[in-house]
Amino acid sequence: MAEVKIRDINQPMRTSQQIDYEDEWFELQPIEKKLIAYSLTLGLSLLLLFIFIFKPFH
């Protein structure tokens, strides 16, 4: 049976807090940024359109 190497002796121990901060955030892809922009634009446009159509603030 092959031995499983747990960690290298020279490799520093990482605390759970370091792992959480490093793995939690990553840069958004360009397509994700475009989808977010399109979604916000569409949502705000429809909101304004419905406000003007139904005129709830008269």
C-alpha positions in Angstrom: 0.0 0.0 0.0 1.3 3.5 -0.9 2.1 5.9 1.9 0.1 9.1 2.0 2.1 12.2 2.6 0.2 14.5 5.0 2.3 17.6 4.7 5.9 18.6 4.0 8.1 19.4 7.0 9.1 22.8 5.5 5.5 23.7 4.7 4.1 26.1 7.4 0.9 25.1 9.2 -2.1 27.2 8.0 -4.8 28.1 10.5 -8.4 27.8 9.6 -8.8 31.6 9.6 -6.1 31.9 6.9 -7.7 29.2 4.8 -11.1 30.9 5.1 -9.8 34.3 4.0 -7.8 32.9 1.1 -10.4 30.6 -0.3 -13.5 32.8 0.3 -12.9 35.6 -2.3 -11.9 35.4 -5.9 -12.0 37.8 -8.8 -15.2 37.8 -10.9 -14.9 36.6 -14.5 -15.7 39.2 -17.2 -18.9 37.3 -18.2 -20.1 37.4 -14.6 -19.5 41.2 -14.5 -21.5 41.6 -17.7 -24.4 39.4 -16.4 -24.5 41.4 -13.2 -24.6 44.7 -15.2 -27.3 43.4 -17.5 -29.4 42.1 -14.6 -29.2 45.4 -12.7 -30.0 47.4 -15.8 -33.0 45.3 -16.7 -34.3 45.3 -13.2 -34.0 49.0 -12.8 -35.5 49.7 -16.2 -38.5 47.5 -15.6 -39.0 49.1 -12.2 -39.0 52.6 -13.8 -41.3 51.4 -16.6 -43.9 49.9 -14.2 -43.8 53.1 -12.0 -44.6 55.2 -15.1 -47.2 52.8 -16.4 -49.2 52.4 -13.2 -48.4 55.8 -11.6 -48.7 54.7 -7.9 -47.5 58.0 -6.5 -50.4 60.3 -7.6 
